[in-house]
Amino acid sequence: MPKMKTKSSVKKRFKVTASGRIKVAQAGKRHGMIKRTTKFIRNARGTTLLSKADEQIIKPMMPYHKK
């Protein structure tokens, strides 16, 4: 049986937590910071967890993820 392939774009962008949730960087901070509010920039710091609906899309692309 050949190995299953992990989607390259997914392995670069997502990590799986110990509980099996998907961790991702906050969106919207690549460019255009002048037009964004200070509150938006502050709240978009760090990482966040994907919603359950989005997890169902991403998990099949990661066949060797934990849990």
Backbone atoms as SQL, in Angstrom:
CREATE TABLE atoms (id INTEGER PRIMARY KEY, chain TEXT, resi INTEGER, resn TEXT, atom TEXT, x REAL, y REAL, z REAL);
INSERT INTO atoms VALUES
  (1, 'A', 1, 'MET', 'N', 0.837, -1.180, 0.000),
  (2, 'A', 1, 'MET', 'CA', 0.000, 0.000, 0.000),
  (3, 'A', 1, 'MET', 'C', 0.886, 1.248, 0.000),
  (4, 'A', 2, 'PRO', 'N', 0.728, 2.152, -0.957),
  (5, 'A', 2, 'PRO', 'CA', 1.569, 3.346, -0.955),
  (6, 'A', 2, 'PRO', 'C', 1.209, 4.300, 0.180),
  (7, 'A', 3, 'LYS', 'N', 2.161, 5.169, 0.491),
  (8, 'A', 3, 'LYS', 'CA', 1.911, 6.161, 1.524),
  (9, 'A', 3, 'LYS', 'C', 0.860, 7.161, 1.047),
  (10, 'A', 4, 'MET', 'N', 0.083, 7.670, 2.002),
  (11, 'A', 4, 'MET', 'CA', -0.878, 8.721, 1.681),
  (12, 'A', 4, 'MET', 'C', -0.135, 10.055, 1.696),
  (13, 'A', 5, 'LYS', 'N', -0.560, 10.962, 0.832),
  (14, 'A', 5, 'LYS', 'CA', 0.119, 12.254, 0.740),
  (15, 'A', 5, 'LYS', 'C', -0.581, 13.299, 1.596),
  (16, 'A', 6, 'THR', 'N', 0.228, 14.072, 2.317),
  (17, 'A', 6, 'THR', 'CA', -0.280, 15.222, 3.063),
  (18, 'A', 6, 'THR', 'C', -0.249, 16.415, 2.128),
  (19, 'A', 7, 'LYS', 'N', -1.310, 17.217, 2.134),
  (20, 'A', 7, 'LYS', 'CA', -1.377, 18.414, 1.288),
  (21, 'A', 7, 'LYS', 'C', -0.291, 19.391, 1.731),
  (22, 'A', 8, 'SER', 'N', 0.585, 19.792, 0.808),
  (23, 'A', 8, 'SER', 'CA', 1.721, 20.646, 1.152),
  (24, 'A', 8, 'SER', 'C', 1.289, 21.977, 1.750),
  (25, 'A', 9, 'SER', 'N', 0.217, 22.567, 1.204),
  (26, 'A', 9, 'SER', 'CA', -0.231, 23.853, 1.718),
  (27, 'A', 9, 'SER', 'C', -0.741, 23.733, 3.148),
  (28, 'A', 10, 'VAL', 'N', -1.310, 22.587, 3.492),
  (29, 'A', 10, 'VAL', 'CA', -1.854, 22.379, 4.834),
  (30, 'A', 10, 'VAL', 'C', -0.740, 22.196, 5.852),
  (31, 'A', 11, 'LYS', 'N', 0.288, 21.454, 5.505),
  (32, 'A', 11, 'LYS', 'CA', 1.362, 21.233, 6.481),
  (33, 'A', 11, 'LYS', 'C', 2.144, 22.501, 6.772),
  (34, 'A', 12, 'LYS', 'N', 2.112, 23.475, 5.837),
  (35, 'A', 12, 'LYS', 'CA', 2.791, 24.748, 6.071),
  (36, 'A', 12, 'LYS', 'C', 1.975, 25.686, 6.954),
  (37, 'A', 13, 'ARG', 'N', 0.655, 25.565, 6.936),
  (38, 'A', 13, 'ARG', 'CA', -0.205, 26.556, 7.572),
  (39, 'A', 13, 'ARG', 'C', -0.840, 26.131, 8.881),
  (40, 'A', 14, 'PHE', 'N', -0.953, 24.836, 9.135),
  (41, 'A', 14, 'PHE', 'CA', -1.724, 24.352, 10.281),
  (42, 'A', 14, 'PHE', 'C', -0.909, 23.419, 11.153),
  (43, 'A', 15, 'LYS', 'N', -1.231, 23.422, 12.457),
  (44, 'A', 15, 'LYS', 'CA', -0.671, 22.464, 13.416),
  (45, 'A', 15, 'LYS', 'C', -1.838, 21.839, 14.167),
  (46, 'A', 16, 'VAL', 'N', -1.660, 20.603, 14.636),
  (47, 'A', 16, 'VAL', 'CA', -2.696, 19.920, 15.398),
  (48, 'A', 16, 'VAL', 'C', -2.323, 19.980, 16.874),
  (49, 'A', 17, 'THR', 'N', -3.257, 20.395, 17.722),
  (50, 'A', 17, 'THR', 'CA', -3.007, 20.472, 19.158),
  (51, 'A', 17, 'THR', 'C', -3.123, 19.075, 19.768),
  (52, 'A', 18, 'ALA', 'N', -2.767, 18.952, 21.040),
  (53, 'A', 18, 'ALA', 'CA', -2.821, 17.666, 21.728),
  (54, 'A', 18, 'ALA', 'C', -4.248, 17.131, 21.808),
  (55, 'A', 19, 'SER', 'N', -5.224, 18.038, 21.850),
  (56, 'A', 19, 'SER', 'CA', -6.622, 17.602, 21.939),
  (57, 'A', 19, 'SER', 'C', -7.224, 17.337, 20.560),
  (58, 'A', 20, 'GLY', 'N', -6.433, 17.555, 19.495),
  (59, 'A', 20, 'GLY', 'CA', -6.924, 17.254, 18.154),
  (60, 'A', 20, 'GLY', 'C', -7.514, 18.433, 17.404),
  (61, 'A', 21, 'ARG', 'N', -7.502, 19.617, 18.016),
  (62, 'A', 21, 'ARG', 'CA', -8.000, 20.808, 17.318),
  (63, 'A', 21, 'ARG', 'C', -6.928, 21.315, 16.349),
  (64, 'A', 22, 'ILE', 'N', -7.320, 22.158, 15.407),
  (65, 'A', 22, 'ILE', 'CA', -6.392, 22.704, 14.419),
  (66, 'A', 22, 'ILE', 'C', -6.033, 24.139, 14.789),
  (67, 'A', 23, 'LYS', 'N', -4.727, 24.407, 14.926),
  (68, 'A', 23, 'LYS', 'CA', -4.233, 25.729, 15.290),
  (69, 'A', 23, 'LYS', 'C', -3.729, 26.427, 14.030),
  (70, 'A', 24, 'VAL', 'N', -4.071, 27.710, 13.892),
  (71, 'A', 24, 'VAL', 'CA', -3.709, 28.463, 12.690),
  (72, 'A', 24, 'VAL', 'C', -3.383, 29.904, 13.086),
  (73, 'A', 25, 'ALA', 'N', -2.520, 30.548, 12.282),
  (74, 'A', 25, 'ALA', 'CA', -2.175, 31.946, 12.527),
  (75, 'A', 25, 'ALA', 'C', -3.376, 32.827, 12.206),
  (76, 'A', 26, 'GLN', 'N', -3.476, 33.942, 12.887),
  (77, 'A', 26, 'GLN', 'CA', -4.553, 34.894, 12.635),
  (78, 'A', 26, 'GLN', 'C', -4.407, 35.488, 11.235),
  (79, 'A', 27, 'ALA', 'N', -5.529, 35.700, 10.567),
  (80, 'A', 27, 'ALA', 'CA', -5.520, 36.247, 9.207),
  (81, 'A', 27, 'ALA', 'C', -5.570, 37.771, 9.232),
  (82, 'A', 28, 'GLY', 'N', -5.170, 38.371, 8.113),
  (83, 'A', 28, 'GLY', 'CA', -5.356, 39.803, 7.920),
  (84, 'A', 28, 'GLY', 'C', -4.235, 40.700, 8.388),
  (85, 'A', 29, 'LYS', 'N', -3.012, 40.154, 8.550),
  (86, 'A', 29, 'LYS', 'CA', -1.923, 40.996, 9.048),
  (87, 'A', 29, 'LYS', 'C', -0.717, 41.018, 8.107),
  (88, 'A', 30, 'ARG', 'N', -0.933, 40.722, 6.837),
  (89, 'A', 30, 'ARG', 'CA', 0.199, 40.696, 5.900),
  (90, 'A', 30, 'ARG', 'C', 0.543, 42.080, 5.364),
  (91, 'A', 31, 'HIS', 'N', -0.445, 42.859, 5.055),
  (92, 'A', 31, 'HIS', 'CA', -0.196, 44.192, 4.506),
  (93, 'A', 31, 'HIS', 'C', -1.420, 45.050, 4.779),
  (94, 'A', 32, 'GLY', 'N', -1.292, 46.367, 4.511),
  (95, 'A', 32, 'GLY', 'CA', -2.421, 47.273, 4.712),
  (96, 'A', 32, 'GLY', 'C', -2.702, 47.594, 6.168),
  (97, 'A', 33, 'MET', 'N', -1.652, 47.651, 6.987),
  (98, 'A', 33, 'MET', 'CA', -1.854, 47.916, 8.409),
  (99, 'A', 33, 'MET', 'C', -2.315, 49.351, 8.678),
  (100, 'A', 34, 'ILE', 'N', -2.033, 50.276, 7.760),
  (101, 'A', 34, 'ILE', 'CA', -2.418, 51.681, 7.948),
  (102, 'A', 34, 'ILE', 'C', -3.936, 51.808, 8.072),
  (103, 'A', 35, 'LYS', 'N', -4.665, 51.072, 7.249),
  (104, 'A', 35, 'LYS', 'CA', -6.125, 51.199, 7.242),
  (105, 'A', 35, 'LYS', 'C', -6.801, 50.390, 8.347),
  (106, 'A', 36, 'ARG', 'N', -6.068, 49.511, 9.004),
  (107, 'A', 36, 'ARG', 'CA', -6.649, 48.693, 10.062),
  (108, 'A', 36, 'ARG', 'C', -6.643, 49.466, 11.386),
  (109, 'A', 37, 'THR', 'N', -7.620, 49.160, 12.228),
  (110, 'A', 37, 'THR', 'CA', -7.655, 49.812, 13.531),
  (111, 'A', 37, 'THR', 'C', -6.635, 49.161, 14.458),
  (112, 'A', 38, 'THR', 'N', -6.233, 49.904, 15.474),
  (113, 'A', 38, 'THR', 'CA', -5.297, 49.366, 16.461),
  (114, 'A', 38, 'THR', 'C', -5.905, 48.166, 17.167),
  (115, 'A', 39, 'LYS', 'N', -7.189, 48.220, 17.413),
  (116, 'A', 39, 'LYS', 'CA', -7.887, 47.109, 18.069),
  (117, 'A', 39, 'LYS', 'C', -7.825, 45.849, 17.212),
  (118, 'A', 40, 'PHE', 'N', -8.026, 45.991, 15.906),
  (119, 'A', 40, 'PHE', 'CA', -7.959, 44.843, 15.004),
  (120, 'A', 40, 'PHE', 'C', -6.575, 44.214, 15.023),
  (121, 'A', 41, 'ILE', 'N', -5.540, 45.050, 14.920),
  (122, 'A', 41, 'ILE', 'CA', -4.163, 44.557, 14.898),
  (123, 'A', 41, 'ILE', 'C', -3.834, 43.837, 16.204),
  (124, 'A', 42, 'ARG', 'N', -4.276, 44.383, 17.330),
  (125, 'A', 42, 'ARG', 'CA', -4.021, 43.777, 18.634),
  (126, 'A', 42, 'ARG', 'C', -4.729, 42.428, 18.753),
  (127, 'A', 43, 'ASN', 'N', -5.996, 42.366, 18.304),
  (128, 'A', 43, 'ASN', 'CA', -6.768, 41.127, 18.410),
  (129, 'A', 43, 'ASN', 'C', -6.308, 40.051, 17.438),
  (130, 'A', 44, 'ALA', 'N', -5.623, 40.442, 16.373),
  (131, 'A', 44, 'ALA', 'CA', -5.152, 39.481, 15.373),
  (132, 'A', 44, 'ALA', 'C', -3.750, 38.971, 15.666),
  (133, 'A', 45, 'ARG', 'N', -3.263, 39.213, 16.863),
  (134, 'A', 45, 'ARG', 'CA', -1.937, 38.758, 17.264),
  (135, 'A', 45, 'ARG', 'C', -1.969, 37.264, 17.558),
  (136, 'A', 46, 'GLY', 'N', -0.875, 36.571, 17.301),
  (137, 'A', 46, 'GLY', 'CA', -0.750, 35.173, 17.708),
  (138, 'A', 46, 'GLY', 'C', -1.529, 34.198, 16.849),
  (139, 'A', 47, 'THR', 'N', -2.089, 33.165, 17.487),
  (140, 'A', 47, 'THR', 'CA', -2.777, 32.094, 16.770),
  (141, 'A', 47, 'THR', 'C', -4.207, 31.938, 17.275),
  (142, 'A', 48, 'THR', 'N', -4.978, 31.144, 16.541),
  (143, 'A', 48, 'THR', 'CA', -6.350, 30.871, 16.924),
  (144, 'A', 48, 'THR', 'C', -6.679, 29.431, 16.532),
  (145, 'A', 49, 'LEU', 'N', -7.809, 28.930, 16.983),
  (146, 'A', 49, 'LEU', 'CA', -8.259, 27.586, 16.618),
  (147, 'A', 49, 'LEU', 'C', -9.327, 27.684, 15.542),
  (148, 'A', 50, 'LEU', 'N', -9.296, 26.738, 14.619),
  (149, 'A', 50, 'LEU', 'CA', -10.307, 26.710, 13.560),
  (150, 'A', 50, 'LEU', 'C', -11.658, 26.289, 14.121),
  (151, 'A', 51, 'SER', 'N', -12.703, 26.693, 13.444),
  (152, 'A', 51, 'SER', 'CA', -14.044, 26.256, 13.824),
  (153, 'A', 51, 'SER', 'C', -14.207, 24.780, 13.460),
  (154, 'A', 52, 'LYS', 'N', -15.209, 24.133, 14.048),
  (155, 'A', 52, 'LYS', 'CA', -15.452, 22.706, 13.790),
  (156, 'A', 52, 'LYS', 'C', -15.720, 22.450, 12.305),
  (157, 'A', 53, 'ALA', 'N', -16.477, 23.358, 11.666),
  (158, 'A', 53, 'ALA', 'CA', -16.804, 23.188, 10.252),
  (159, 'A', 53, 'ALA', 'C', -15.546, 23.252, 9.380),
  (160, 'A', 54, 'ASP', 'N', -14.645, 24.177, 9.704),
  (161, 'A', 54, 'ASP', 'CA', -13.410, 24.291, 8.937),
  (162, 'A', 54, 'ASP', 'C', -12.464, 23.126, 9.216),
  (163, 'A', 55, 'GLU', 'N', -12.498, 22.595, 10.440),
  (164, 'A', 55, 'GLU', 'CA', -11.670, 21.434, 10.774),
  (165, 'A', 55, 'GLU', 'C', -12.029, 20.236, 9.903),
  (166, 'A', 56, 'GLN', 'N', -13.310, 20.056, 9.628),
  (167, 'A', 56, 'GLN', 'CA', -13.746, 18.920, 8.815),
  (168, 'A', 56, 'GLN', 'C', -13.226, 19.017, 7.381),
  (169, 'A', 57, 'ILE', 'N', -12.923, 20.230, 6.925),
  (170, 'A', 57, 'ILE', 'CA', -12.357, 20.419, 5.591),
  (171, 'A', 57, 'ILE', 'C', -10.861, 20.118, 5.605),
  (172, 'A', 58, 'ILE', 'N', -10.168, 20.539, 6.660),
  (173, 'A', 58, 'ILE', 'CA', -8.714, 20.456, 6.724),
  (174, 'A', 58, 'ILE', 'C', -8.209, 19.063, 7.115),
  (175, 'A', 59, 'LYS', 'N', -8.873, 18.405, 8.054),
  (176, 'A', 59, 'LYS', 'CA', -8.370, 17.131, 8.579),
  (177, 'A', 59, 'LYS', 'C', -8.163, 16.037, 7.524),
  (178, 'A', 60, 'PRO', 'N', -9.033, 15.898, 6.519),
  (179, 'A', 60, 'PRO', 'CA', -8.745, 14.879, 5.487),
  (180, 'A', 60, 'PRO', 'C', -7.472, 15.152, 4.690),
  (181, 'A', 61, 'MET', 'N', -7.016, 16.379, 4.682),
  (182, 'A', 61, 'MET', 'CA', -5.794, 16.731, 3.968),
  (183, 'A', 61, 'MET', 'C', -4.547, 16.404, 4.775),
  (184, 'A', 62, 'MET', 'N', -4.724, 16.007, 6.058),
  (185, 'A', 62, 'MET', 'CA', -3.621, 15.656, 6.950),
  (186, 'A', 62, 'MET', 'C', -3.804, 14.210, 7.421),
  (187, 'A', 63, 'PRO', 'N', -3.522, 13.226, 6.591),
  (188, 'A', 63, 'PRO', 'CA', -3.822, 11.841, 6.967),
  (189, 'A', 63, 'PRO', 'C', -3.024, 11.318, 8.153),
  (190, 'A', 64, 'TYR', 'N', -1.883, 11.922, 8.468),
  (191, 'A', 64, 'TYR', 'CA', -1.054, 11.409, 9.551),
  (192, 'A', 64, 'TYR', 'C', -1.065, 12.292, 10.791),
  (193, 'A', 65, 'HIS', 'N', -2.092, 13.114, 10.941),
  (194, 'A', 65, 'HIS', 'CA', -2.172, 13.961, 12.133),
  (195, 'A', 65, 'HIS', 'C', -2.513, 13.123, 13.361),
  (196, 'A', 66, 'LYS', 'N', -2.155, 13.657, 14.536),
  (197, 'A', 66, 'LYS', 'CA', -2.464, 12.960, 15.784),
  (198, 'A', 66, 'LYS', 'C', -3.944, 13.084, 16.087),
  (199, 'A', 67, 'LYS', 'N', -4.542, 12.063, 16.614),
  (200, 'A', 67, 'LYS', 'CA', -5.952, 11.990, 17.004),
  (201, 'A', 67, 'LYS', 'C', -6.856, 12.061, 15.834);
